[in-house]
Amino acid sequence: MEFKTGEKLGQPALRDEAGRTYGLMEDGLIVFGDVARQLLGEQCQYASRYIDPAFINHPMEQYRHPNLAVGLRVNTDTIDGNYHAYGIHPEDVDEFVGRYNTYRAYNTGWTREENGESRELTREERKELEKYLKEVGAIDS
């Protein structure tokens, strides 16, 4: 994904080739909430569970999520745990979005085709997705 510099509400920002604008943090990372809303179709509070390592072994099972940001440049180290302050490096956005979509397909057993139609994955396809997710360290072997 290519980004160009710009502004969002008078603040430094990046704009992608589709014209979507992402807030730019002081450390050069993109505001993760903008990625969550615009590229994942999720609210930040839900998508942040996939980049925050605290959710891997969360004491409550329904809040356990894989860390799909292993090896990517993200910042989840905030003073008060505020997920709105999470950031991701612009060069890692595509990889994270790909991992997120892969995990969703693996977890649900369904994928969306280019034409927008959903279809169930074959057993072999799910095994391939699982293999990839293990290779990138998102799920345990």
N, C-alpha and C positions, 0 to 999 in steps of 0.2 A: 504494500500500500504506500502510495506516495503522498506526502504532506507538503503543504505550502504554508508559510507564515501568514498570519492575519490577526484579527481581533475578535473577541467575544465579550460583549457588554463592556467595551473599553479596556479589556485586559488582553495580554498576549494569548494567542491561540494558534492552533493549526487547523488547516482545512484539507480534507481529502478530495480525491478526484471526483467524488459524487457531490461535493459541495457541503458535506456535513462538517460542522465546526466542533472542535474539541478544545477544552480549556487546557492551557499549558501551565505547569507548575514551575516554581522557581528553580527546581533541580533539573528541569528539562523533560520531566515525565509528563505524560498526558493524564488528565483527570480520568481515573478509571470509571467513574460514574457515567461519563459521556460515552465511553466505549460500551459499557453495559447497556445503556438505553438505546444507542444508535446501531450497534452492530450485533448485540445478542438479543435485543428485545426484552431485556430484563431490568428490573429496578436494581440499583446499586446494592441495596441490602441483601439481595438474594445472590447476585452474581459475585459479590465480594467473597462469598464462602468458597469459591473455587480458586482464589489466589491467596487467601489467608491461611497459613499453615496451622493456625489454631483450630481449624475445623477438621483436620485429619483424624484426630483422636478425641473429639469433643465428647464429654461425658454423656450427653444425651444423643442416642443413636440417630434420631431424626435430623440432627444438625451436623452429622458427620458427612464430609464431602472430600473428594480427592483434591490435592493441590495440583491444579493444571498449569501452574506457573513455575514448576520446577525448572531451574536453569535459565529462566527469563529474568529480565531486569524489571522488577517491581518493587514498590515500597509500600509495605503494610505496617511499618513500624511507626505508629502514631502515639502520641502521649496519652490520649484518652480512648484509643481503640475506635476512633471515628472512621468508619469505612468511606465516608465522603472525602477523606484526605488521602485515600490510596491512589497510587499512580502506577503507570506502566510505560516503559520506554516505547517511543514511536516505532522503532524497528522490530519490536516484539509483538505488536498488536496482531498482525496477520497470523503468527504462530499460535498465539493464545486463542484467537477466535476459531482457528482450525481445530485445536485441541478441545475446546468447549463443544463445538458441533460434533466432533467425533465421539466425545464422551456421552453427549445426549443421545446420539444414535445407538451407541453401545448399550447404554443404560435402559433405553426404552425399547430397543429392538426395531425401531422404525427410522426411516430416512426420508428426506424430501428430495424428489427428483428435480432436474433443471426446469421442468415445465410446471413445478409447484405441487405436483401430486405426491402424496405420501405412499410409501410401500414398505412392507415388512422385510427386514433383512434376513438373508439366509443364515444358517448356522455357520457356514464358512466365512461369510462377511463379518459376522460378529466376532469370530475367532481372530480375523485379521485386525479388526479394530482393537480388540483386547491386546494383541501382540504389540501394536503401535503404542497404545497407552502405557504398557509396561516398559517399552523401550525408552520412552521419554520420562519415565519415573512418576507418571501421574497415578498409577495404581500399582499395588504390590504384585510381585510375581507369584 
